[in-house]
Amino acid sequence: MRADLLGTGRVAYFKHRGAPRGPWDIQLLKDGWTNANMVIAADINGNGRLDIAVAERGGNELRWWRNEGP
């Protein structure tokens, strides 16, 4: 089993390795971004893989991390 999660403030991607109580791997995408308040996981570019888009509260910043696969 695998589950993926996103966190805000520090924008990070957590990847579950398999066992429900087993370890998780973290990939920090952006650190120190305390105004990040909207995290969306969606197939933005239509390639069949979930991408990550993050918007900032009170600012003009939007970031997109494209999932190019393994």
CHARMM-style PDB file with segment names, atoms N, HN, CA, C and O in Angstrom:
ATOM      1  N   MET     1       0.839  -1.183   0.000  1.00  0.00      PROA
ATOM      2  CA  MET     1       0.000   0.000   0.000  1.00  0.00      PROA
ATOM      3  C   MET     1       0.882   1.242   0.000  1.00  0.00      PROA
ATOM      4  O   MET     1       1.949   1.252   0.614  1.00  0.00      PROA
ATOM      5  N   ARG     2       0.438   2.281  -0.684  1.00  0.00      PROA
ATOM      6  HN  ARG     2      -0.428   2.273  -1.182  1.00  0.00      PROA
ATOM      7  CA  ARG     2       1.205   3.512  -0.758  1.00  0.00      PROA
ATOM      8  C   ARG     2       0.255   4.687  -0.646  1.00  0.00      PROA
ATOM      9  O   ARG     2      -0.841   4.663  -1.205  1.00  0.00      PROA
ATOM     10  N   ALA     3       0.670   5.708   0.072  1.00  0.00      PROA
ATOM     11  HN  ALA     3       1.561   5.727   0.526  1.00  0.00      PROA
ATOM     12  CA  ALA     3      -0.120   6.932   0.164  1.00  0.00      PROA
ATOM     13  C   ALA     3       0.830   8.114   0.067  1.00  0.00      PROA
ATOM     14  O   ALA     3       1.960   8.047   0.552  1.00  0.00      PROA
ATOM     15  N   ASP     4       0.391   9.165  -0.538  1.00  0.00      PROA
ATOM     16  HN  ASP     4      -0.527   9.219  -0.932  1.00  0.00      PROA
ATOM     17  CA  ASP     4       1.210  10.357  -0.692  1.00  0.00      PROA
ATOM     18  C   ASP     4       0.487  11.530  -0.046  1.00  0.00      PROA
ATOM     19  O   ASP     4      -0.731  11.655  -0.173  1.00  0.00      PROA
ATOM     20  N   LEU     5       1.220  12.382   0.637  1.00  0.00      PROA
ATOM     21  HN  LEU     5       2.210  12.281   0.739  1.00  0.00      PROA
ATOM     22  CA  LEU     5       0.647  13.524   1.323  1.00  0.00      PROA
ATOM     23  C   LEU     5       1.432  14.783   0.989  1.00  0.00      PROA
ATOM     24  O   LEU     5       2.597  14.726   0.597  1.00  0.00      PROA
ATOM     25  N   LEU     6       0.770  15.914   1.153  1.00  0.00      PROA
ATOM     26  HN  LEU     6      -0.176  15.961   1.472  1.00  0.00      PROA
ATOM     27  CA  LEU     6       1.428  17.202   0.966  1.00  0.00      PROA
ATOM     28  C   LEU     6       1.273  18.010   2.238  1.00  0.00      PROA
ATOM     29  O   LEU     6       0.247  17.913   2.911  1.00  0.00      PROA
ATOM     30  N   GLY     7       2.273  18.805   2.576  1.00  0.00      PROA
ATOM     31  HN  GLY     7       3.106  18.884   2.030  1.00  0.00      PROA
ATOM     32  CA  GLY     7       2.176  19.673   3.738  1.00  0.00      PROA
ATOM     33  C   GLY     7       2.348  21.124   3.327  1.00  0.00      PROA
ATOM     34  O   GLY     7       2.989  21.414   2.317  1.00  0.00      PROA
ATOM     35  N   THR     8       1.780  22.037   4.103  1.00  0.00      PROA
ATOM     36  HN  THR     8       1.259  21.802   4.924  1.00  0.00      PROA
ATOM     37  CA  THR     8       1.907  23.459   3.784  1.00  0.00      PROA
ATOM     38  C   THR     8       2.830  24.139   4.779  1.00  0.00      PROA
ATOM     39  O   THR     8       3.215  23.535   5.780  1.00  0.00      PROA
ATOM     40  N   GLY     9       3.195  25.406   4.513  1.00  0.00      PROA
ATOM     41  HN  GLY     9       2.883  25.897   3.700  1.00  0.00      PROA
ATOM     42  CA  GLY     9       4.189  26.124   5.311  1.00  0.00      PROA
ATOM     43  C   GLY     9       5.549  25.789   4.753  1.00  0.00      PROA
ATOM     44  O   GLY     9       6.151  26.585   4.032  1.00  0.00      PROA
ATOM     45  N   ARG    10       6.019  24.637   5.082  1.00  0.00      PROA
ATOM     46  HN  ARG    10       5.529  23.991   5.668  1.00  0.00      PROA
ATOM     47  CA  ARG    10       7.119  24.021   4.360  1.00  0.00      PROA
ATOM     48  C   ARG    10       6.419  23.154   3.329  1.00  0.00      PROA
ATOM     49  O   ARG    10       5.642  22.274   3.700  1.00  0.00      PROA
ATOM     50  N   VAL    11       6.661  23.365   2.102  1.00  0.00      PROA
ATOM     51  HN  VAL    11       7.292  24.080   1.801  1.00  0.00      PROA
ATOM     52  CA  VAL    11       5.983  22.557   1.095  1.00  0.00      PROA
ATOM     53  C   VAL    11       6.834  21.301   0.886  1.00  0.00      PROA
ATOM     54  O   VAL    11       7.988  21.369   0.464  1.00  0.00      PROA
ATOM     55  N   ALA    12       6.227  20.165   1.194  1.00  0.00      PROA
ATOM     56  HN  ALA    12       5.290  20.110   1.537  1.00  0.00      PROA
ATOM     57  CA  ALA    12       6.954  18.906   1.123  1.00  0.00      PROA
ATOM     58  C   ALA    12       6.052  17.815   0.578  1.00  0.00      PROA
ATOM     59  O   ALA    12       4.826  17.893   0.655  1.00  0.00      PROA
ATOM     60  N   TYR    13       6.685  16.813   0.033  1.00  0.00      PROA
ATOM     61  HN  TYR    13       7.681  16.750  -0.030  1.00  0.00      PROA
ATOM     62  CA  TYR    13       6.000  15.641  -0.509  1.00  0.00      PROA
ATOM     63  C   TYR    13       6.453  14.459   0.334  1.00  0.00      PROA
ATOM     64  O   TYR    13       7.653  14.231   0.487  1.00  0.00      PROA
ATOM     65  N   PHE    14       5.509  13.709   0.878  1.00  0.00      PROA
ATOM     66  HN  PHE    14       4.535  13.894   0.753  1.00  0.00      PROA
ATOM     67  CA  PHE    14       5.812  12.539   1.689  1.00  0.00      PROA
ATOM     68  C   PHE    14       5.375  11.300   0.925  1.00  0.00      PROA
ATOM     69  O   PHE    14       4.232  11.206   0.477  1.00  0.00      PROA
ATOM     70  N   LYS    15       6.275  10.368   0.781  1.00  0.00      PROA
ATOM     71  HN  LYS    15       7.203  10.445   1.145  1.00  0.00      PROA
ATOM     72  CA  LYS    15       5.971   9.145   0.041  1.00  0.00      PROA
ATOM     73  C   LYS    15       6.044   7.949   0.985  1.00  0.00      PROA
ATOM     74  O   LYS    15       7.056   7.715   1.646  1.00  0.00      PROA
ATOM     75  N   HSD    16       4.965   7.214   1.027  1.00  0.00      PROA
ATOM     76  HN  HSD    16       4.144   7.404   0.489  1.00  0.00      PROA
ATOM     77  CA  HSD    16       4.867   6.033   1.873  1.00  0.00      PROA
ATOM     78  C   HSD    16       5.568   4.876   1.179  1.00  0.00      PROA
ATOM     79  O   HSD    16       5.368   4.659  -0.016  1.00  0.00      PROA
ATOM     80  N   ARG    17       6.394   4.124   1.920  1.00  0.00      PROA
ATOM     81  HN  ARG    17       6.557   4.300   2.891  1.00  0.00      PROA
ATOM     82  CA  ARG    17       7.165   3.042   1.312  1.00  0.00      PROA
ATOM     83  C   ARG    17       6.394   1.747   1.127  1.00  0.00      PROA
ATOM     84  O   ARG    17       6.791   0.925   0.301  1.00  0.00      PROA
ATOM     85  N   GLY    18       5.306   1.529   1.863  1.00  0.00      PROA
ATOM     86  HN  GLY    18       4.984   2.197   2.534  1.00  0.00      PROA
ATOM     87  CA  GLY    18       4.546   0.293   1.667  1.00  0.00      PROA
ATOM     88  C   GLY    18       3.810  -0.163   2.899  1.00  0.00      PROA
ATOM     89  O   GLY    18       2.579  -0.182   2.899  1.00  0.00      PROA
ATOM     90  N   ALA    19       4.517  -0.534   3.957  1.00  0.00      PROA
ATOM     91  HN  ALA    19       5.517  -0.518   3.958  1.00  0.00      PROA
ATOM     92  CA  ALA    19       3.870  -1.015   5.176  1.00  0.00      PROA
ATOM     93  C   ALA    19       3.147   0.147   5.859  1.00  0.00      PROA
ATOM     94  O   ALA    19       3.721   1.226   6.004  1.00  0.00      PROA
ATOM     95  N   PRO    20       1.884  -0.059   6.284  1.00  0.00      PROA
ATOM     96  CA  PRO    20       1.106   1.038   6.878  1.00  0.00      PROA
ATOM     97  C   PRO    20       1.803   1.749   8.031  1.00  0.00      PROA
ATOM     98  O   PRO    20       1.618   2.953   8.207  1.00  0.00      PROA
ATOM     99  N   ARG    21       2.590   1.043   8.811  1.00  0.00      PROA
ATOM    100  HN  ARG    21       2.741   0.064   8.668  1.00  0.00      PROA
ATOM    101  CA  ARG    21       3.300   1.669   9.934  1.00  0.00      PROA
ATOM    102  C   ARG    21       4.792   1.826   9.647  1.00  0.00      PROA
ATOM    103  O   ARG    21       5.582   2.105  10.549  1.00  0.00      PROA
ATOM    104  N   GLY    22       5.157   1.648   8.415  1.00  0.00      PROA
ATOM    105  HN  GLY    22       4.516   1.422   7.682  1.00  0.00      PROA
ATOM    106  CA  GLY    22       6.555   1.739   8.031  1.00  0.00      PROA
ATOM    107  C   GLY    22       7.012   3.172   7.815  1.00  0.00      PROA
ATOM    108  O   GLY    22       6.258   4.109   8.075  1.00  0.00      PROA
ATOM    109  N   PRO    23       8.227   3.351   7.347  1.00  0.00      PROA
ATOM    110  CA  PRO    23       8.798   4.689   7.174  1.00  0.00      PROA
ATOM    111  C   PRO    23       8.225   5.435   5.971  1.00  0.00      PROA
ATOM    112  O   PRO    23       7.689   4.836   5.039  1.00  0.00      PROA
ATOM    113  N   TRP    24       8.354   6.746   6.023  1.00  0.00      PROA
ATOM    114  HN  TRP    24       8.790   7.232   6.781  1.00  0.00      PROA
ATOM    115  CA  TRP    24       7.954   7.637   4.941  1.00  0.00      PROA
ATOM    116  C   TRP    24       9.204   8.371   4.472  1.00  0.00      PROA
ATOM    117  O   TRP    24      10.076   8.702   5.276  1.00  0.00      PROA
ATOM    118  N   ASP    25       9.285   8.619   3.186  1.00  0.00      PROA
ATOM    119  HN  ASP    25       8.577   8.350   2.533  1.00  0.00      PROA
ATOM    120  CA  ASP    25      10.358   9.440   2.638  1.00  0.00      PROA
ATOM    121  C   ASP    25       9.813  10.844   2.427  1.00  0.00      PROA
ATOM    122  O   ASP    25       8.671  11.008   1.998  1.00  0.00      PROA
ATOM    123  N   ILE    26      10.622  11.859   2.726  1.00  0.00      PROA
ATOM    124  HN  ILE    26      11.549  11.726   3.074  1.00  0.00      PROA
ATOM    125  CA  ILE    26      10.190  13.245   2.550  1.00  0.00      PROA
ATOM    126  C   ILE    26      11.054  13.900   1.473  1.00  0.00      PROA
ATOM    127  O   ILE    26      12.274  13.734   1.448  1.00  0.00      PROA
ATOM    128  N   GLN    27      10.410  14.632   0.603  1.00  0.00      PROA
ATOM    129  HN  GLN    27       9.419  14.767   0.623  1.00  0.00      PROA
ATOM    130  CA  GLN    27      11.120  15.445  -0.381  1.00  0.00      PROA
ATOM    131  C   GLN    27      10.657  16.887  -0.171  1.00  0.00      PROA
ATOM    132  O   GLN    27       9.514  17.236  -0.469  1.00  0.00      PROA
ATOM    133  N   LEU    28      11.553  17.705   0.340  1.00  0.00      PROA
ATOM    134  HN  LEU    28      12.481  17.421   0.582  1.00  0.00      PROA
ATOM    135  CA  LEU    28      11.232  19.102   0.591  1.00  0.00      PROA
ATOM    136  C   LEU    28      11.262  19.858  -0.731  1.00  0.00      PROA
ATOM    137  O   LEU    28      12.281  19.870  -1.423  1.00  0.00      PROA
ATOM    138  N   LEU    29      10.141  20.490  -1.081  1.00  0.00      PROA
ATOM    139  HN  LEU    29       9.314  20.480  -0.520  1.00  0.00      PROA
ATOM    140  CA  LEU    29      10.037  21.226  -2.336  1.00  0.00      PROA
ATOM    141  C   LEU    29      10.407  22.695  -2.158  1.00  0.00      PROA
ATOM    142  O   LEU    29      11.082  23.276  -3.008  1.00  0.00      PROA
ATOM    143  N   LYS    30       9.960  23.300  -1.043  1.00  0.00      PROA
ATOM    144  HN  LYS    30       9.411  22.828  -0.353  1.00  0.00      PROA
ATOM    145  CA  LYS    30      10.289  24.699  -0.749  1.00  0.00      PROA
ATOM    146  C   LYS    30      10.217  24.883   0.754  1.00  0.00      PROA
ATOM    147  O   LYS    30       9.229  24.511   1.388  1.00  0.00      PROA
ATOM    148  N   ASP    31      11.263  25.455   1.320  1.00  0.00      PROA
ATOM    149  HN  ASP    31      12.065  25.757   0.805  1.00  0.00      PROA
ATOM    150  CA  ASP    31      11.349  25.664   2.761  1.00  0.00      PROA
ATOM    151  C   ASP    31      11.142  27.142   3.080  1.00  0.00      PROA
ATOM    152  O   ASP    31      11.490  28.011   2.281  1.00  0.00      PROA
ATOM    153  N   GLY    32      10.578  27.419   4.244  1.00  0.00      PROA
ATOM    154  HN  GLY    32      10.295  26.713   4.893  1.00  0.00      PROA
ATOM    155  CA  GLY    32      10.408  28.788   4.696  1.00  0.00      PROA
ATOM    156  C   GLY    32       9.329  29.560   3.959  1.00  0.00      PROA
ATOM    157  O   GLY    32       9.399  30.786   3.874  1.00  0.00      PROA
ATOM    158  N   TRP    33       8.350  28.878   3.433  1.00  0.00      PROA
ATOM    159  HN  TRP    33       8.293  27.882   3.502  1.00  0.00      PROA
ATOM    160  CA  TRP    33       7.268  29.529   2.688  1.00  0.00      PROA
ATOM    161  C   TRP    33       6.027  29.472   3.555  1.00  0.00      PROA
ATOM    162  O   TRP    33       5.113  28.690   3.292  1.00  0.00      PROA
ATOM    163  N   THR    34       5.992  30.302   4.591  1.00  0.00      PROA
ATOM    164  HN  THR    34       6.734  30.937   4.805  1.00  0.00      PROA
ATOM    165  CA  THR    34       4.922  30.242   5.579  1.00  0.00      PROA
ATOM    166  C   THR    34       3.585  30.735   5.052  1.00  0.00      PROA
ATOM    167  O   THR    34       2.553  30.447   5.659  1.00  0.00      PROA
ATOM    168  N   ASN    35       3.565  31.466   3.947  1.00  0.00      PROA
ATOM    169  HN  ASN    35       4.403  31.700   3.454  1.00  0.00      PROA
ATOM    170  CA  ASN    35       2.307  31.961   3.393  1.00  0.00      PROA
ATOM    171  C   ASN    35       1.676  31.009   2.382  1.00  0.00      PROA
ATOM    172  O   ASN    35       0.619  31.307   1.827  1.00  0.00      PROA
ATOM    173  N   ALA    36       2.308  29.880   2.144  1.00  0.00      PROA
ATOM    174  HN  ALA    36       3.167  29.638   2.596  1.00  0.00      PROA
ATOM    175  CA  ALA    36       1.705  28.894   1.239  1.00  0.00      PROA
ATOM    176  C   ALA    36       0.472  28.330   1.921  1.00  0.00      PROA
ATOM    177  O   ALA    36       0.573  27.760   3.007  1.00  0.00      PROA
ATOM    178  N   ASN    37      -0.681  28.480   1.306  1.00  0.00      PROA
ATOM    179  HN  ASN    37      -0.763  28.944   0.423  1.00  0.00      PROA
ATOM    180  CA  ASN    37      -1.888  28.024   1.984  1.00  0.00      PROA
ATOM    181  C   ASN    37      -2.815  27.191   1.113  1.00  0.00      PROA
ATOM    182  O   ASN    37      -3.821  26.685   1.610  1.00  0.00      PROA
ATOM    183  N   MET    38      -2.515  27.036  -0.145  1.00  0.00      PROA
ATOM    184  HN  MET    38      -1.697  27.448  -0.549  1.00  0.00      PROA
ATOM    185  CA  MET    38      -3.356  26.203  -0.994  1.00  0.00      PROA
ATOM    186  C   MET    38      -2.455  25.239  -1.752  1.00  0.00      PROA
ATOM    187  O   MET    38      -1.638  25.653  -2.575  1.00  0.00      PROA
ATOM    188  N   VAL    39      -2.612  23.963  -1.469  1.00  0.00      PROA
ATOM    189  HN  VAL    39      -3.276  23.627  -0.801  1.00  0.00      PROA
ATOM    190  CA  VAL    39      -1.817  22.930  -2.125  1.00  0.00      PROA
ATOM    191  C   VAL    39      -2.773  22.052  -2.913  1.00  0.00      PROA
ATOM    192  O   VAL    39      -3.743  21.529  -2.365  1.00  0.00      PROA
ATOM    193  N   ILE    40      -2.498  21.895  -4.188  1.00  0.00      PROA
ATOM    194  HN  ILE    40      -1.710  22.320  -4.633  1.00  0.00      PROA
ATOM    195  CA  ILE    40      -3.358  21.105  -5.057  1.00  0.00      PROA
ATOM    196  C   ILE    40      -2.519  20.024  -5.738  1.00  0.00      PROA
ATOM    197  O   ILE    40      -1.463  20.309  -6.303  1.00  0.00      PROA
ATOM    198  N   ALA    41      -2.994  18.799  -5.677  1.00  0.00      PROA
ATOM    199  HN  ALA    41      -3.852  18.567  -5.218  1.00  0.00      PROA
ATOM    200  CA  ALA    41      -2.375  17.705  -6.425  1.00  0.00      PROA
ATOM    201  C   ALA    41      -3.348  17.331  -7.535  1.00  0.00      PROA
ATOM    202  O   ALA    41      -4.457  16.865  -7.269  1.00  0.00      PROA
ATOM    203  N   ALA    42      -2.931  17.535  -8.770  1.00  0.00      PROA
ATOM    204  HN  ALA    42      -2.031  17.913  -8.986  1.00  0.00      PROA
ATOM    205  CA  ALA    42      -3.786  17.263  -9.927  1.00  0.00      PROA
ATOM    206  C   ALA    42      -2.902  17.019 -11.143  1.00  0.00      PROA
ATOM    207  O   ALA    42      -1.743  17.434 -11.169  1.00  0.00      PROA
ATOM    208  N   ASP    43      -3.442  16.357 -12.129  1.00  0.00      PROA
ATOM    209  HN  ASP    43      -4.383  16.020 -12.108  1.00  0.00      PROA
ATOM    210  CA  ASP    43      -2.726  16.147 -13.390  1.00  0.00      PROA
ATOM    211  C   ASP    43      -2.886  17.412 -14.238  1.00  0.00      PROA
ATOM    212  O   ASP    43      -3.771  17.490 -15.090  1.00  0.00      PROA
ATOM    213  N   ILE    44      -2.042  18.376 -14.001  1.00  0.00      PROA
ATOM    214  HN  ILE    44      -1.323  18.313 -13.308  1.00  0.00      PROA
ATOM    215  CA  ILE    44      -2.167  19.692 -14.640  1.00  0.00      PROA
ATOM    216  C   ILE    44      -1.832  19.654 -16.132  1.00  0.00      PROA
ATOM    217  O   ILE    44      -2.490  20.313 -16.937  1.00  0.00      PROA
ATOM    218  N   ASN    45      -0.814  18.886 -16.496  1.00  0.00      PROA
ATOM    219  HN  ASN    45      -0.279  18.351 -15.843  1.00  0.00      PROA
ATOM    220  CA  ASN    45      -0.373  18.889 -17.888  1.00  0.00      PROA
ATOM    221  C   ASN    45      -0.896  17.707 -18.707  1.00  0.00      PROA
ATOM    222  O   ASN    45      -0.505  17.537 -19.862  1.00  0.00      PROA
ATOM    223  N   GLY    46      -1.775  16.891 -18.123  1.00  0.00      PROA
ATOM    224  HN  GLY    46      -2.094  17.029 -17.185  1.00  0.00      PROA
ATOM    225  CA  GLY    46      -2.421  15.822 -18.879  1.00  0.00      PROA
ATOM    226  C   GLY    46      -1.553  14.630 -19.211  1.00  0.00      PROA
ATOM    227  O   GLY    46      -1.851  13.909 -20.163  1.00  0.00      PROA
ATOM    228  N   ASN    47      -0.467  14.390 -18.446  1.00  0.00      PROA
ATOM    229  HN  ASN    47      -0.225  14.976 -17.672  1.00  0.00      PROA
ATOM    230  CA  ASN    47       0.406  13.253 -18.745  1.00  0.00      PROA
ATOM    231  C   ASN    47       0.074  12.008 -17.921  1.00  0.00      PROA
ATOM    232  O   ASN    47       0.798  11.014 -17.984  1.00  0.00      PROA
ATOM    233  N   GLY    48      -1.028  12.057 -17.140  1.00  0.00      PROA
ATOM    234  HN  GLY    48      -1.615  12.865 -17.089  1.00  0.00      PROA
ATOM    235  CA  GLY    48      -1.437  10.909 -16.358  1.00  0.00      PROA
ATOM    236  C   GLY    48      -0.782  10.802 -14.993  1.00  0.00      PROA
ATOM    237  O   GLY    48      -1.008   9.818 -14.289  1.00  0.00      PROA
ATOM    238  N   ARG    49       0.029  11.790 -14.590  1.00  0.00      PROA
ATOM    239  HN  ARG    49       0.212  12.589 -15.162  1.00  0.00      PROA
ATOM    240  CA  ARG    49       0.701  11.790 -13.289  1.00  0.00      PROA
ATOM    241  C   ARG    49       0.270  13.016 -12.497  1.00  0.00      PROA
ATOM    242  O   ARG    49       0.049  14.086 -13.064  1.00  0.00      PROA
ATOM    243  N   LEU    50       0.149  12.851 -11.165  1.00  0.00      PROA
ATOM    244  HN  LEU    50       0.328  11.981 -10.705  1.00  0.00      PROA
ATOM    245  CA  LEU    50      -0.227  13.982 -10.328  1.00  0.00      PROA
ATOM    246  C   LEU    50       0.924  14.977 -10.216  1.00  0.00      PROA
ATOM    247  O   LEU    50       2.051  14.600  -9.896  1.00  0.00      PROA
ATOM    248  N   ASP    51       0.635  16.230 -10.476  1.00  0.00      PROA
ATOM    249  HN  ASP    51      -0.281  16.536 -10.735  1.00  0.00      PROA
ATOM    250  CA  ASP    51       1.571  17.334 -10.295  1.00  0.00      PROA
ATOM    251  C   ASP    51       1.170  18.059  -9.013  1.00  0.00      PROA
ATOM    252  O   ASP    51       0.111  17.785  -8.449  1.00  0.00      PROA
ATOM    253  N   ILE    52       2.009  18.981  -8.551  1.00  0.00      PROA
ATOM    254  HN  ILE    52       2.869  19.204  -9.009  1.00  0.00      PROA
ATOM    255  CA  ILE    52       1.720  19.750  -7.345  1.00  0.00      PROA
ATOM    256  C   ILE    52       1.738  21.223  -7.688  1.00  0.00      PROA
ATOM    257  O   ILE    52       2.696  21.721  -8.280  1.00  0.00      PROA
ATOM    258  N   ALA    53       0.670  21.924  -7.312  1.00  0.00      PROA
ATOM    259  HN  ALA    53      -0.108  21.519  -6.830  1.00  0.00      PROA
ATOM    260  CA  ALA    53       0.598  23.383  -7.477  1.00  0.00      PROA
ATOM    261  C   ALA    53       0.335  23.991  -6.104  1.00  0.00      PROA
ATOM    262  O   ALA    53      -0.474  23.474  -5.333  1.00  0.00      PROA
ATOM    263  N   VAL    54       1.025  25.094  -5.801  1.00  0.00      PROA
ATOM    264  HN  VAL    54       1.682  25.514  -6.427  1.00  0.00      PROA
ATOM    265  CA  VAL    54       0.888  25.753  -4.506  1.00  0.00      PROA
ATOM    266  C   VAL    54       0.721  27.245  -4.725  1.00  0.00      PROA
ATOM    267  O   VAL    54       1.457  27.857  -5.499  1.00  0.00      PROA
ATOM    268  N   ALA    55      -0.260  27.830  -4.034  1.00  0.00      PROA
ATOM    269  HN  ALA    55      -0.858  27.333  -3.405  1.00  0.00      PROA
ATOM    270  CA  ALA    55      -0.502  29.273  -4.102  1.00  0.00      PROA
ATOM    271  C   ALA    55      -0.183  29.892  -2.748  1.00  0.00      PROA
ATOM    272  O   ALA    55      -0.238  29.231  -1.712  1.00  0.00      PROA
ATOM    273  N   GLU    56       0.153  31.179  -2.783  1.00  0.00      PROA
ATOM    274  HN  GLU    56       0.197  31.717  -3.625  1.00  0.00      PROA
ATOM    275  CA  GLU    56       0.522  31.904  -1.581  1.00  0.00      PROA
ATOM    276  C   GLU    56      -0.607  32.831  -1.136  1.00  0.00      PROA
ATOM    277  O   GLU    56      -1.219  33.511  -1.959  1.00  0.00      PROA
ATOM    278  N   ARG    57      -0.874  32.854   0.151  1.00  0.00      PROA
ATOM    279  HN  ARG    57      -0.376  32.301   0.820  1.00  0.00      PROA
ATOM    280  CA  ARG    57      -1.882  33.745   0.733  1.00  0.00      PROA
ATOM    281  C   ARG    57      -1.318  35.165   0.797  1.00  0.00      PROA
ATOM    282  O   ARG    57      -0.227  35.380   1.324  1.00  0.00      PROA
ATOM    283  N   GLY    58      -2.056  36.122   0.264  1.00  0.00      PROA
ATOM    284  HN  GLY    58      -2.943  35.947  -0.165  1.00  0.00      PROA
ATOM    285  CA  GLY    58      -1.661  37.519   0.343  1.00  0.00      PROA
ATOM    286  C   GLY    58      -0.517  37.907  -0.580  1.00  0.00      PROA
ATOM    287  O   GLY    58       0.057  38.984  -0.421  1.00  0.00      PROA
ATOM    288  N   GLY    59      -0.180  37.079  -1.517  1.00  0.00      PROA
ATOM    289  HN  GLY    59      -0.647  36.204  -1.647  1.00  0.00      PROA
ATOM    290  CA  GLY    59       0.917  37.369  -2.425  1.00  0.00      PROA
ATOM    291  C   GLY    59       0.552  37.017  -3.849  1.00  0.00      PROA
ATOM    292  O   GLY    59      -0.585  36.664  -4.160  1.00  0.00      PROA
ATOM    293  N   ASN    60       1.536  37.123  -4.688  1.00  0.00      PROA
ATOM    294  HN  ASN    60       2.460  37.410  -4.435  1.00  0.00      PROA
ATOM    295  CA  ASN    60       1.315  36.844  -6.105  1.00  0.00      PROA
ATOM    296  C   ASN    60       2.108  35.632  -6.570  1.00  0.00      PROA
ATOM    297  O   ASN    60       2.455  35.539  -7.748  1.00  0.00      PROA
ATOM    298  N   GLU    61       2.398  34.713  -5.677  1.00  0.00      PROA
ATOM    299  HN  GLU    61       2.116  34.788  -4.720  1.00  0.00      PROA
ATOM    300  CA  GLU    61       3.254  33.597  -6.050  1.00  0.00      PROA
ATOM    301  C   GLU    61       2.445  32.315  -6.218  1.00  0.00      PROA
ATOM    302  O   GLU    61       1.630  31.956  -5.369  1.00  0.00      PROA
ATOM    303  N   LEU    62       2.688  31.646  -7.320  1.00  0.00      PROA
ATOM    304  HN  LEU    62       3.351  31.938  -8.010  1.00  0.00      PROA
ATOM    305  CA  LEU    62       2.124  30.329  -7.608  1.00  0.00      PROA
ATOM    306  C   LEU    62       3.271  29.485  -8.134  1.00  0.00      PROA
ATOM    307  O   LEU    62       4.000  29.901  -9.034  1.00  0.00      PROA
ATOM    308  N   ARG    63       3.424  28.300  -7.568  1.00  0.00      PROA
ATOM    309  HN  ARG    63       2.832  27.962  -6.836  1.00  0.00      PROA
ATOM    310  CA  ARG    63       4.477  27.397  -8.039  1.00  0.00      PROA
ATOM    311  C   ARG    63       3.857  26.085  -8.474  1.00  0.00      PROA
ATOM    312  O   ARG    63       2.861  25.624  -7.917  1.00  0.00      PROA
ATOM    313  N   TRP    64       4.480  25.496  -9.491  1.00  0.00      PROA
ATOM    314  HN  TRP    64       5.289  25.871  -9.944  1.00  0.00      PROA
ATOM    315  CA  TRP    64       4.014  24.223 -10.022  1.00  0.00      PROA
ATOM    316  C   TRP    64       5.209  23.289 -10.131  1.00  0.00      PROA
ATOM    317  O   TRP    64       6.221  23.624 -10.746  1.00  0.00      PROA
ATOM    318  N   TRP    65       5.079  22.107  -9.522  1.00  0.00      PROA
ATOM    319  HN  TRP    65       4.257  21.835  -9.022  1.00  0.00      PROA
ATOM    320  CA  TRP    65       6.093  21.069  -9.639  1.00  0.00      PROA
ATOM    321  C   TRP    65       5.516  19.993 -10.536  1.00  0.00      PROA
ATOM    322  O   TRP    65       4.544  19.325 -10.183  1.00  0.00      PROA
ATOM    323  N   ARG    66       6.117  19.836 -11.682  1.00  0.00      PROA
ATOM    324  HN  ARG    66       6.906  20.378 -11.969  1.00  0.00      PROA
ATOM    325  CA  ARG    66       5.649  18.878 -12.695  1.00  0.00      PROA
ATOM    326  C   ARG    66       6.205  17.495 -12.356  1.00  0.00      PROA
ATOM    327  O   ARG    66       7.404  17.345 -12.117  1.00  0.00      PROA
ATOM    328  N   ASN    67       5.344  16.501 -12.337  1.00  0.00      PROA
ATOM    329  HN  ASN    67       4.371  16.622 -12.531  1.00  0.00      PROA
ATOM    330  CA  ASN    67       5.734  15.121 -12.076  1.00  0.00      PROA
ATOM    331  C   ASN    67       6.125  14.485 -13.397  1.00  0.00      PROA
ATOM    332  O   ASN    67       5.277  14.228 -14.252  1.00  0.00      PROA
ATOM    333  N   GLU    68       7.422  14.233 -13.556  1.00  0.00      PROA
ATOM    334  HN  GLU    68       8.111  14.441 -12.862  1.00  0.00      PROA
ATOM    335  CA  GLU    68       7.910  13.640 -14.796  1.00  0.00      PROA
ATOM    336  C   GLU    68       8.102  12.133 -14.676  1.00  0.00      PROA
ATOM    337  O   GLU    68       8.635  11.492 -15.581  1.00  0.00      PROA
ATOM    338  N   GLY    69       7.656  11.570 -13.537  1.00  0.00      PROA
ATOM    339  HN  GLY    69       7.223  12.091 -12.802  1.00  0.00      PROA
ATOM    340  CA  GLY    69       7.727  10.123 -13.363  1.00  0.00      PROA
ATOM    341  C   GLY    69       9.012   9.669 -12.721  1.00  0.00      PROA
ATOM    342  O   GLY    69       9.825  10.491 -12.299  1.00  0.00      PROA
ATOM    343  N   PRO    70       9.204   8.355 -12.643  1.00  0.00      PROA
ATOM    344  CA  PRO    70      10.397   7.792 -11.965  1.00  0.00      PROA
ATOM    345  C   PRO    70      11.683   8.096 -12.695  1.00  0.00      PROA
ATOM    346  OT1 PRO    70      12.756   7.690 -12.249  1.00  0.00      PROA
TER     347      PRO     70
END
